[in-house]
């Protein structure tokens, strides 16, 4: 509105902070993210907007150098980017790693079909998973009603029972057969054994591009994402500052209690401070 119209927006926030759960709080000098957020989108418009607020990292940070992180070609696409050691207003490029502890071993999550995964499972379990998946291909559940059906159709019953069932129920507190199948379509989208195998094959035999957009990669399998130097809250604090500088107003600790309208138009707002 501030950039494209003459409207000066007024924002009322009922809490003492902005950003919702995408905020970063300062507790005794320690910055803590309330809810982890990976900044990644298949939409170039969204990615470009984030990087207009904070430019992309263009060189390794001190932490990456000290930890011996492999940054070869990592910043190929961001030669004009900024150094995190020279500015705080920067969007870091971070490698994604999510793991679950199972069978007293660490597995990548979502499950990646690499040599380490196969060794962790052992040949007997791998064979059972393979036959279970083949059975699902031949006899799929035709009318998916639950998240359980969704998982079984894409991974086979054995892999579902090994990895997805207990994990999902612990996280959401609801049995998989009580969650609608549309949840899987929304959260996991195109992830399946075949897509995971294709992704693993490309990693082994193909030279992977370092484009941060990763448009040809299934969302659940992305390997890099953006992250503000001081957490997600830093981004929205910067945005709020820009809104105020451009003439917008933001009121905290202010609750809207009533909207008054005349026909189809709202003509007043009642607030409680």
ChimeraX commands (.cxc) that place a marker at each C-alpha (Angstrom):
marker #1 position 0.00,0.00,0.00 radius 0.5
marker #1 position 2.79,2.42,0.90 radius 0.5
marker #1 position 4.67,1.80,-2.34 radius 0.5
marker #1 position 1.78,1.50,-4.79 radius 0.5
marker #1 position -1.02,3.68,-3.37 radius 0.5
marker #1 position -1.62,6.83,-1.36 radius 0.5
marker #1 position -3.06,4.79,1.52 radius 0.5
marker #1 position -1.25,5.08,4.85 radius 0.5
marker #1 position -1.96,1.79,6.66 radius 0.5
marker #1 position -2.61,1.62,10.40 radius 0.5
marker #1 position -1.79,-1.71,12.10 radius 0.5
marker #1 position -3.17,-2.69,15.51 radius 0.5
marker #1 position -1.39,-5.53,17.32 radius 0.5
marker #1 position -2.92,-6.92,20.51 radius 0.5
marker #1 position 0.40,-8.16,21.95 radius 0.5
marker #1 position 3.53,-6.27,22.93 radius 0.5
marker #1 position 5.47,-7.63,19.95 radius 0.5
marker #1 position 5.12,-8.13,16.22 radius 0.5
marker #1 position 6.00,-11.24,14.17 radius 0.5
marker #1 position 3.74,-13.83,15.85 radius 0.5
marker #1 position 5.58,-17.15,16.20 radius 0.5
marker #1 position 8.10,-15.98,13.56 radius 0.5
marker #1 position 9.77,-13.90,16.23 radius 0.5
marker #1 position 13.13,-13.93,17.96 radius 0.5
marker #1 position 13.22,-13.03,21.66 radius 0.5
marker #1 position 16.20,-11.78,23.61 radius 0.5
marker #1 position 16.50,-13.71,26.86 radius 0.5
marker #1 position 19.43,-12.63,29.02 radius 0.5
marker #1 position 21.42,-11.72,25.95 radius 0.5
marker #1 position 20.56,-14.94,24.12 radius 0.5
marker #1 position 18.49,-14.75,20.94 radius 0.5
marker #1 position 15.90,-17.53,20.86 radius 0.5
marker #1 position 13.65,-18.31,17.89 radius 0.5
marker #1 position 10.04,-19.06,18.81 radius 0.5
marker #1 position 9.37,-21.74,16.23 radius 0.5
marker #1 position 12.03,-22.55,13.64 radius 0.5
marker #1 position 11.37,-21.07,10.20 radius 0.5
marker #1 position 13.18,-22.04,7.02 radius 0.5
marker #1 position 13.01,-19.19,4.53 radius 0.5
marker #1 position 12.38,-21.07,1.30 radius 0.5
marker #1 position 9.78,-20.78,-1.45 radius 0.5
marker #1 position 9.28,-22.02,-5.00 radius 0.5
marker #1 position 7.94,-18.54,-5.75 radius 0.5
marker #1 position 10.63,-16.25,-7.16 radius 0.5
marker #1 position 8.49,-13.28,-6.12 radius 0.5
marker #1 position 8.63,-14.34,-2.46 radius 0.5
marker #1 position 12.35,-15.15,-2.54 radius 0.5
marker #1 position 13.15,-11.85,-4.26 radius 0.5
marker #1 position 11.11,-9.92,-1.67 radius 0.5
marker #1 position 12.99,-11.52,1.23 radius 0.5
marker #1 position 16.31,-10.71,-0.42 radius 0.5
marker #1 position 15.29,-7.11,-1.02 radius 0.5
marker #1 position 14.83,-6.74,2.73 radius 0.5
marker #1 position 18.11,-8.50,3.50 radius 0.5
marker #1 position 20.70,-9.14,0.74 radius 0.5
marker #1 position 22.05,-12.63,0.23 radius 0.5
marker #1 position 25.21,-13.84,1.97 radius 0.5
marker #1 position 28.17,-13.63,-0.39 radius 0.5
marker #1 position 31.05,-15.09,1.64 radius 0.5
marker #1 position 31.61,-17.60,4.49 radius 0.5
marker #1 position 31.04,-16.58,8.09 radius 0.5
marker #1 position 33.69,-17.00,10.80 radius 0.5
marker #1 position 31.66,-19.90,12.25 radius 0.5
marker #1 position 31.68,-21.76,8.93 radius 0.5
marker #1 position 35.42,-21.31,8.58 radius 0.5
marker #1 position 36.16,-22.45,12.16 radius 0.5
marker #1 position 33.89,-25.49,11.85 radius 0.5
marker #1 position 35.42,-26.46,8.53 radius 0.5
marker #1 position 32.09,-26.27,6.70 radius 0.5
marker #1 position 32.46,-27.04,2.99 radius 0.5
marker #1 position 31.49,-23.77,1.32 radius 0.5
marker #1 position 33.00,-24.54,-2.08 radius 0.5
marker #1 position 30.69,-23.08,-4.73 radius 0.5
marker #1 position 28.09,-22.38,-2.01 radius 0.5
marker #1 position 27.96,-18.70,-2.82 radius 0.5
marker #1 position 28.32,-18.94,-6.60 radius 0.5
marker #1 position 24.92,-17.38,-7.09 radius 0.5
marker #1 position 25.53,-14.53,-4.66 radius 0.5
marker #1 position 28.74,-12.82,-5.82 radius 0.5
marker #1 position 27.09,-9.48,-5.14 radius 0.5
marker #1 position 26.01,-10.67,-1.70 radius 0.5
marker #1 position 27.15,-9.32,1.63 radius 0.5
marker #1 position 29.58,-10.64,4.22 radius 0.5
marker #1 position 27.92,-11.63,7.54 radius 0.5
marker #1 position 31.09,-10.42,9.25 radius 0.5
marker #1 position 30.62,-6.87,7.94 radius 0.5
marker #1 position 26.87,-6.38,8.24 radius 0.5
marker #1 position 24.01,-7.69,10.38 radius 0.5
marker #1 position 21.43,-7.09,7.67 radius 0.5
marker #1 position 22.13,-10.22,5.67 radius 0.5
marker #1 position 20.28,-13.36,4.65 radius 0.5
marker #1 position 22.48,-16.35,5.49 radius 0.5
marker #1 position 22.56,-19.46,3.30 radius 0.5
marker #1 position 22.32,-22.52,5.51 radius 0.5
marker #1 position 22.44,-26.24,4.76 radius 0.5
marker #1 position 19.40,-28.11,5.98 radius 0.5
marker #1 position 19.75,-31.12,8.24 radius 0.5
marker #1 position 16.86,-32.76,10.09 radius 0.5
marker #1 position 17.35,-36.11,11.80 radius 0.5
marker #1 position 15.43,-38.55,13.96 radius 0.5
marker #1 position 16.95,-40.96,16.47 radius 0.5
marker #1 position 15.71,-44.47,15.72 radius 0.5
marker #1 position 17.15,-47.92,16.42 radius 0.5
marker #1 position 19.79,-46.05,18.45 radius 0.5
marker #1 position 21.01,-44.44,15.22 radius 0.5
marker #1 position 20.45,-41.14,13.43 radius 0.5
marker #1 position 18.40,-41.10,10.23 radius 0.5
marker #1 position 17.88,-38.16,7.91 radius 0.5
marker #1 position 14.33,-36.83,7.98 radius 0.5
marker #1 position 12.58,-36.91,5.58 radius 0.5
marker #1 position 14.06,-40.33,4.90 radius 0.5
marker #1 position 16.83,-40.16,2.31 radius 0.5
marker #1 position 17.79,-43.34,0.50 radius 0.5
marker #1 position 21.57,-43.32,0.77 radius 0.5
marker #1 position 24.14,-45.89,1.82 radius 0.5
marker #1 position 24.09,-44.75,5.45 radius 0.5
marker #1 position 20.31,-45.23,5.68 radius 0.5
marker #1 position 20.53,-48.71,4.19 radius 0.5
marker #1 position 23.34,-49.66,6.59 radius 0.5
marker #1 position 21.39,-48.33,9.58 radius 0.5
marker #1 position 18.30,-50.34,8.62 radius 0.5
marker #1 position 20.14,-53.56,7.82 radius 0.5
marker #1 position 19.46,-55.92,4.88 radius 0.5
marker #1 position 16.50,-57.71,6.50 radius 0.5
marker #1 position 14.51,-54.51,7.08 radius 0.5
marker #1 position 15.45,-53.14,3.64 radius 0.5
marker #1 position 14.05,-56.28,1.97 radius 0.5
marker #1 position 10.83,-56.09,4.00 radius 0.5
marker #1 position 10.45,-52.40,3.11 radius 0.5
marker #1 position 11.00,-53.19,-0.57 radius 0.5
marker #1 position 8.39,-55.97,-0.68 radius 0.5
marker #1 position 5.94,-53.82,1.29 radius 0.5
marker #1 position 6.33,-50.98,-1.20 radius 0.5
marker #1 position 5.87,-53.30,-4.18 radius 0.5
marker #1 position 2.70,-54.64,-2.60 radius 0.5
marker #1 position 1.42,-51.08,-2.22 radius 0.5
marker #1 position 2.12,-50.31,-5.88 radius 0.5
marker #1 position 0.16,-53.42,-6.93 radius 0.5
marker #1 position -2.64,-52.99,-4.37 radius 0.5
marker #1 position -2.84,-49.29,-3.42 radius 0.5
marker #1 position -5.49,-47.92,-1.08 radius 0.5
marker #1 position -7.93,-46.54,-3.64 radius 0.5
marker #1 position -9.86,-44.12,-1.48 radius 0.5
marker #1 position -7.45,-42.25,0.80 radius 0.5
marker #1 position -9.36,-41.17,3.88 radius 0.5
marker #1 position -6.62,-40.63,6.45 radius 0.5
marker #1 position -3.00,-39.57,6.76 radius 0.5
marker #1 position -2.22,-43.24,7.41 radius 0.5
marker #1 position -3.61,-44.12,3.96 radius 0.5
marker #1 position -1.62,-41.26,2.43 radius 0.5
marker #1 position 1.68,-42.47,3.94 radius 0.5
marker #1 position 1.10,-46.14,3.08 radius 0.5
marker #1 position 0.33,-45.34,-0.57 radius 0.5
marker #1 position 3.59,-43.43,-0.94 radius 0.5
marker #1 position 5.99,-45.41,1.23 radius 0.5
marker #1 position 4.46,-48.83,1.86 radius 0.5
marker #1 position 3.09,-50.05,5.17 radius 0.5
marker #1 position 6.44,-51.23,6.58 radius 0.5
marker #1 position 8.26,-47.91,6.11 radius 0.5
marker #1 position 5.20,-46.05,7.38 radius 0.5
marker #1 position 5.18,-48.12,10.59 radius 0.5
marker #1 position 8.95,-47.73,11.03 radius 0.5
marker #1 position 9.36,-43.99,10.50 radius 0.5
marker #1 position 6.18,-42.03,10.04 radius 0.5
marker #1 position 3.56,-43.45,12.40 radius 0.5
marker #1 position 5.09,-42.89,15.86 radius 0.5
marker #1 position 6.91,-39.70,14.85 radius 0.5
marker #1 position 3.79,-38.02,13.47 radius 0.5
marker #1 position 1.60,-39.07,16.41 radius 0.5
marker #1 position 4.15,-37.80,18.93 radius 0.5
marker #1 position 4.45,-34.44,17.17 radius 0.5
marker #1 position 0.72,-33.81,16.62 radius 0.5
marker #1 position -0.77,-35.83,19.46 radius 0.5
marker #1 position -3.33,-37.43,17.14 radius 0.5
marker #1 position -3.30,-40.95,15.61 radius 0.5
marker #1 position -2.50,-40.94,11.88 radius 0.5
marker #1 position -5.78,-42.70,11.10 radius 0.5
marker #1 position -7.61,-39.75,12.70 radius 0.5
marker #1 position -5.89,-37.09,10.57 radius 0.5
marker #1 position -7.29,-36.31,7.13 radius 0.5
marker #1 position -5.29,-37.30,4.04 radius 0.5
marker #1 position -5.33,-33.67,2.86 radius 0.5
marker #1 position -2.85,-32.89,5.67 radius 0.5
marker #1 position -0.28,-35.06,3.91 radius 0.5
marker #1 position -0.97,-33.45,0.56 radius 0.5
marker #1 position -0.45,-30.02,2.11 radius 0.5
marker #1 position 2.58,-30.76,4.30 radius 0.5
marker #1 position 4.47,-33.39,2.34 radius 0.5
marker #1 position 3.16,-32.69,-1.17 radius 0.5
marker #1 position 5.09,-34.72,-3.77 radius 0.5
marker #1 position 7.37,-36.67,-1.46 radius 0.5
marker #1 position 7.41,-40.43,-2.09 radius 0.5
marker #1 position 9.88,-43.31,-2.30 radius 0.5
marker #1 position 10.29,-42.77,-6.05 radius 0.5
marker #1 position 10.98,-39.05,-5.67 radius 0.5
marker #1 position 13.41,-39.70,-2.81 radius 0.5
marker #1 position 15.24,-42.30,-4.94 radius 0.5
marker #1 position 15.41,-39.91,-7.90 radius 0.5
marker #1 position 16.81,-37.22,-5.64 radius 0.5
marker #1 position 19.44,-39.61,-4.23 radius 0.5
marker #1 position 20.38,-40.72,-7.75 radius 0.5
marker #1 position 20.89,-37.11,-8.88 radius 0.5
marker #1 position 23.08,-36.39,-5.86 radius 0.5
marker #1 position 25.37,-39.33,-6.68 radius 0.5
marker #1 position 25.60,-39.09,-10.45 radius 0.5
marker #1 position 24.85,-35.48,-11.31 radius 0.5
marker #1 position 26.58,-32.19,-10.69 radius 0.5
marker #1 position 24.13,-30.34,-8.51 radius 0.5
marker #1 position 23.46,-26.70,-9.17 radius 0.5
marker #1 position 23.83,-24.31,-6.26 radius 0.5
marker #1 position 20.87,-22.11,-7.13 radius 0.5
marker #1 position 19.23,-21.30,-3.82 radius 0.5
marker #1 position 15.79,-21.40,-5.45 radius 0.5
marker #1 position 16.00,-25.21,-6.03 radius 0.5
marker #1 position 12.85,-25.08,-8.13 radius 0.5
marker #1 position 13.34,-28.58,-9.50 radius 0.5
marker #1 position 13.68,-30.09,-6.03 radius 0.5
marker #1 position 10.73,-31.43,-4.07 radius 0.5
marker #1 position 10.10,-29.02,-1.17 radius 0.5
marker #1 position 10.56,-31.74,1.46 radius 0.5
marker #1 position 13.99,-32.56,-0.01 radius 0.5
marker #1 position 15.51,-29.09,-0.21 radius 0.5
marker #1 position 19.10,-28.93,1.02 radius 0.5
marker #1 position 19.57,-25.19,1.52 radius 0.5
marker #1 position 17.46,-22.36,2.85 radius 0.5
marker #1 position 17.77,-18.69,3.79 radius 0.5
marker #1 position 17.92,-17.42,7.36 radius 0.5
marker #1 position 18.30,-13.90,8.75 radius 0.5
marker #1 position 21.55,-13.48,10.69 radius 0.5
marker #1 position 19.74,-12.91,13.99 radius 0.5
marker #1 position 16.70,-15.12,13.44 radius 0.5
marker #1 position 13.32,-14.71,11.70 radius 0.5
marker #1 position 12.27,-11.91,14.04 radius 0.5
marker #1 position 15.05,-9.70,12.67 radius 0.5
marker #1 position 13.43,-9.69,9.22 radius 0.5
marker #1 position 10.04,-8.54,10.48 radius 0.5
marker #1 position 11.57,-5.93,12.77 radius 0.5
marker #1 position 13.29,-4.47,9.70 radius 0.5
marker #1 position 10.02,-4.57,7.73 radius 0.5
marker #1 position 8.16,-2.84,10.59 radius 0.5
marker #1 position 10.84,-0.16,10.68 radius 0.5
marker #1 position 10.48,0.44,6.94 radius 0.5
marker #1 position 6.69,0.67,7.26 radius 0.5
marker #1 position 7.01,3.33,9.94 radius 0.5
marker #1 position 9.65,5.24,7.95 radius 0.5
marker #1 position 7.34,5.31,4.93 radius 0.5
marker #1 position 4.43,6.78,6.93 radius 0.5
marker #1 position 2.60,3.68,8.18 radius 0.5
marker #1 position 1.62,3.32,11.83 radius 0.5
marker #1 position 1.93,0.28,14.12 radius 0.5
marker #1 position 0.27,0.24,17.55 radius 0.5
marker #1 position 1.18,-2.51,20.02 radius 0.5
marker #1 position -0.89,-3.68,23.01 radius 0.5
marker #1 position -4.01,-2.52,21.18 radius 0.5
marker #1 position -7.03,-4.78,20.66 radius 0.5
marker #1 position -9.80,-4.25,18.12 radius 0.5
marker #1 position -13.10,-4.80,19.92 radius 0.5
marker #1 position -15.64,-3.76,17.31 radius 0.5
marker #1 position -16.03,-2.98,13.62 radius 0.5
marker #1 position -18.88,-0.66,12.69 radius 0.5
marker #1 position -20.21,-0.72,9.16 radius 0.5
marker #1 position -22.68,1.13,7.01 radius 0.5
marker #1 position -24.19,-1.19,4.41 radius 0.5
marker #1 position -21.14,-2.94,2.93 radius 0.5
marker #1 position -18.51,-0.47,4.13 radius 0.5
marker #1 position -16.65,-0.42,7.44 radius 0.5
marker #1 position -16.69,3.18,8.65 radius 0.5
marker #1 position -15.13,2.91,12.12 radius 0.5
marker #1 position -13.00,0.71,14.32 radius 0.5
marker #1 position -13.28,0.53,18.10 radius 0.5
marker #1 position -10.05,-0.28,19.88 radius 0.5
marker #1 position -9.01,-1.01,23.44 radius 0.5
marker #1 position -5.62,0.22,24.59 radius 0.5
marker link #1:1,2 radius 0.2
marker link #1:2,3 radius 0.2
marker link #1:3,4 radius 0.2
marker link #1:4,5 radius 0.2
marker link #1:5,6 radius 0.2
marker link #1:6,7 radius 0.2
marker link #1:7,8 radius 0.2
marker link #1:8,9 radius 0.2
marker link #1:9,10 radius 0.2
marker link #1:10,11 radius 0.2
marker link #1:11,12 radius 0.2
marker link #1:12,13 radius 0.2
marker link #1:13,14 radius 0.2
marker link #1:14,15 radius 0.2
marker link #1:15,16 radius 0.2
marker link #1:16,17 radius 0.2
marker link #1:17,18 radius 0.2
marker link #1:18,19 radius 0.2
marker link #1:19,20 radius 0.2
marker link #1:20,21 radius 0.2
marker link #1:21,22 radius 0.2
marker link #1:22,23 radius 0.2
marker link #1:23,24 radius 0.2
marker link #1:24,25 radius 0.2
marker link #1:25,26 radius 0.2
marker link #1:26,27 radius 0.2
marker link #1:27,28 radius 0.2
marker link #1:28,29 radius 0.2
marker link #1:29,30 radius 0.2
marker link #1:30,31 radius 0.2
marker link #1:31,32 radius 0.2
marker link #1:32,33 radius 0.2
marker link #1:33,34 radius 0.2
marker link #1:34,35 radius 0.2
marker link #1:35,36 radius 0.2
marker link #1:36,37 radius 0.2
marker link #1:37,38 radius 0.2
marker link #1:38,39 radius 0.2
marker link #1:39,40 radius 0.2
marker link #1:40,41 radius 0.2
marker link #1:41,42 radius 0.2
marker link #1:42,43 radius 0.2
marker link #1:43,44 radius 0.2
marker link #1:44,45 radius 0.2
marker link #1:45,46 radius 0.2
marker link #1:46,47 radius 0.2
marker link #1:47,48 radius 0.2
marker link #1:48,49 radius 0.2
marker link #1:49,50 radius 0.2
marker link #1:50,51 radius 0.2
marker link #1:51,52 radius 0.2
marker link #1:52,53 radius 0.2
marker link #1:53,54 radius 0.2
marker link #1:54,55 radius 0.2
marker link #1:55,56 radius 0.2
marker link #1:56,57 radius 0.2
marker link #1:57,58 radius 0.2
marker link #1:58,59 radius 0.2
marker link #1:59,60 radius 0.2
marker link #1:60,61 radius 0.2
marker link #1:61,62 radius 0.2
marker link #1:62,63 radius 0.2
marker link #1:63,64 radius 0.2
marker link #1:64,65 radius 0.2
marker link #1:65,66 radius 0.2
marker link #1:66,67 radius 0.2
marker link #1:67,68 radius 0.2
marker link #1:68,69 radius 0.2
marker link #1:69,70 radius 0.2
marker link #1:70,71 radius 0.2
marker link #1:71,72 radius 0.2
marker link #1:72,73 radius 0.2
marker link #1:73,74 radius 0.2
marker link #1:74,75 radius 0.2
marker link #1:75,76 radius 0.2
marker link #1:76,77 radius 0.2
marker link #1:77,78 radius 0.2
marker link #1:78,79 radius 0.2
marker link #1:79,80 radius 0.2
marker link #1:80,81 radius 0.2
marker link #1:81,82 radius 0.2
marker link #1:82,83 radius 0.2
marker link #1:83,84 radius 0.2
marker link #1:84,85 radius 0.2
marker link #1:85,86 radius 0.2
marker link #1:86,87 radius 0.2
marker link #1:87,88 radius 0.2
marker link #1:88,89 radius 0.2
marker link #1:89,90 radius 0.2
marker link #1:90,91 radius 0.2
marker link #1:91,92 radius 0.2
marker link #1:92,93 radius 0.2
marker link #1:93,94 radius 0.2
marker link #1:94,95 radius 0.2
marker link #1:95,96 radius 0.2
marker link #1:96,97 radius 0.2
marker link #1:97,98 radius 0.2
marker link #1:98,99 radius 0.2
marker link #1:99,100 radius 0.2
marker link #1:100,101 radius 0.2
marker link #1:101,102 radius 0.2
marker link #1:102,103 radius 0.2
marker link #1:103,104 radius 0.2
marker link #1:104,105 radius 0.2
marker link #1:105,106 radius 0.2
marker link #1:106,107 radius 0.2
marker link #1:107,108 radius 0.2
marker link #1:108,109 radius 0.2
marker link #1:109,110 radius 0.2
marker link #1:110,111 radius 0.2
marker link #1:111,112 radius 0.2
marker link #1:112,113 radius 0.2
marker link #1:113,114 radius 0.2
marker link #1:114,115 radius 0.2
marker link #1:115,116 radius 0.2
marker link #1:116,117 radius 0.2
marker link #1:117,118 radius 0.2
marker link #1:118,119 radius 0.2
marker link #1:119,120 radius 0.2
marker link #1:120,121 radius 0.2
marker link #1:121,122 radius 0.2
marker link #1:122,123 radius 0.2
marker link #1:123,124 radius 0.2
marker link #1:124,125 radius 0.2
marker link #1:125,126 radius 0.2
marker link #1:126,127 radius 0.2
marker link #1:127,128 radius 0.2
marker link #1:128,129 radius 0.2
marker link #1:129,130 radius 0.2
marker link #1:130,131 radius 0.2
marker link #1:131,132 radius 0.2
marker link #1:132,133 radius 0.2
marker link #1:133,134 radius 0.2
marker link #1:134,135 radius 0.2
marker link #1:135,136 radius 0.2
marker link #1:136,137 radius 0.2
marker link #1:137,138 radius 0.2
marker link #1:138,139 radius 0.2
marker link #1:139,140 radius 0.2
marker link #1:140,141 radius 0.2
marker link #1:141,142 radius 0.2
marker link #1:142,143 radius 0.2
marker link #1:143,144 radius 0.2
marker link #1:144,145 radius 0.2
marker link #1:145,146 radius 0.2
marker link #1:146,147 radius 0.2
marker link #1:147,148 radius 0.2
marker link #1:148,149 radius 0.2
marker link #1:149,150 radius 0.2
marker link #1:150,151 radius 0.2
marker link #1:151,152 radius 0.2
marker link #1:152,153 radius 0.2
marker link #1:153,154 radius 0.2
marker link #1:154,155 radius 0.2
marker link #1:155,156 radius 0.2
marker link #1:156,157 radius 0.2
marker link #1:157,158 radius 0.2
marker link #1:158,159 radius 0.2
marker link #1:159,160 radius 0.2
marker link #1:160,161 radius 0.2
marker link #1:161,162 radius 0.2
marker link #1:162,163 radius 0.2
marker link #1:163,164 radius 0.2
marker link #1:164,165 radius 0.2
marker link #1:165,166 radius 0.2
marker link #1:166,167 radius 0.2
marker link #1:167,168 radius 0.2
marker link #1:168,169 radius 0.2
marker link #1:169,170 radius 0.2
marker link #1:170,171 radius 0.2
marker link #1:171,172 radius 0.2
marker link #1:172,173 radius 0.2
marker link #1:173,174 radius 0.2
marker link #1:174,175 radius 0.2
marker link #1:175,176 radius 0.2
marker link #1:176,177 radius 0.2
marker link #1:177,178 radius 0.2
marker link #1:178,179 radius 0.2
marker link #1:179,180 radius 0.2
marker link #1:180,181 radius 0.2
marker link #1:181,182 radius 0.2
marker link #1:182,183 radius 0.2
marker link #1:183,184 radius 0.2
marker link #1:184,185 radius 0.2
marker link #1:185,186 radius 0.2
marker link #1:186,187 radius 0.2
marker link #1:187,188 radius 0.2
marker link #1:188,189 radius 0.2
marker link #1:189,190 radius 0.2
marker link #1:190,191 radius 0.2
marker link #1:191,192 radius 0.2
marker link #1:192,193 radius 0.2
marker link #1:193,194 radius 0.2
marker link #1:194,195 radius 0.2
marker link #1:195,196 radius 0.2
marker link #1:196,197 radius 0.2
marker link #1:197,198 radius 0.2
marker link #1:198,199 radius 0.2
marker link #1:199,200 radius 0.2
marker link #1:200,201 radius 0.2
marker link #1:201,202 radius 0.2
marker link #1:202,203 radius 0.2
marker link #1:203,204 radius 0.2
marker link #1:204,205 radius 0.2
marker link #1:205,206 radius 0.2
marker link #1:206,207 radius 0.2
marker link #1:207,208 radius 0.2
marker link #1:208,209 radius 0.2
marker link #1:209,210 radius 0.2
marker link #1:210,211 radius 0.2
marker link #1:211,212 radius 0.2
marker link #1:212,213 radius 0.2
marker link #1:213,214 radius 0.2
marker link #1:214,215 radius 0.2
marker link #1:215,216 radius 0.2
marker link #1:216,217 radius 0.2
marker link #1:217,218 radius 0.2
marker link #1:218,219 radius 0.2
marker link #1:219,220 radius 0.2
marker link #1:220,221 radius 0.2
marker link #1:221,222 radius 0.2
marker link #1:222,223 radius 0.2
marker link #1:223,224 radius 0.2
marker link #1:224,225 radius 0.2
marker link #1:225,226 radius 0.2
marker link #1:226,227 radius 0.2
marker link #1:227,228 radius 0.2
marker link #1:228,229 radius 0.2
marker link #1:229,230 radius 0.2
marker link #1:230,231 radius 0.2
marker link #1:231,232 radius 0.2
marker link #1:232,233 radius 0.2
marker link #1:233,234 radius 0.2
marker link #1:234,235 radius 0.2
marker link #1:235,236 radius 0.2
marker link #1:236,237 radius 0.2
marker link #1:237,238 radius 0.2
marker link #1:238,239 radius 0.2
marker link #1:239,240 radius 0.2
marker link #1:240,241 radius 0.2
marker link #1:241,242 radius 0.2
marker link #1:242,243 radius 0.2
marker link #1:243,244 radius 0.2
marker link #1:244,245 radius 0.2
marker link #1:245,246 radius 0.2
marker link #1:246,247 radius 0.2
marker link #1:247,248 radius 0.2
marker link #1:248,249 radius 0.2
marker link #1:249,250 radius 0.2
marker link #1:250,251 radius 0.2
marker link #1:251,252 radius 0.2
marker link #1:252,253 radius 0.2
marker link #1:253,254 radius 0.2
marker link #1:254,255 radius 0.2
marker link #1:255,256 radius 0.2
marker link #1:256,257 radius 0.2
marker link #1:257,258 radius 0.2
marker link #1:258,259 radius 0.2
marker link #1:259,260 radius 0.2
marker link #1:260,261 radius 0.2
marker link #1:261,262 radius 0.2
marker link #1:262,263 radius 0.2
marker link #1:263,264 radius 0.2
marker link #1:264,265 radius 0.2
marker link #1:265,266 radius 0.2
marker link #1:266,267 radius 0.2
marker link #1:267,268 radius 0.2
marker link #1:268,269 radius 0.2
marker link #1:269,270 radius 0.2
marker link #1:270,271 radius 0.2
marker link #1:271,272 radius 0.2
marker link #1:272,273 radius 0.2
view
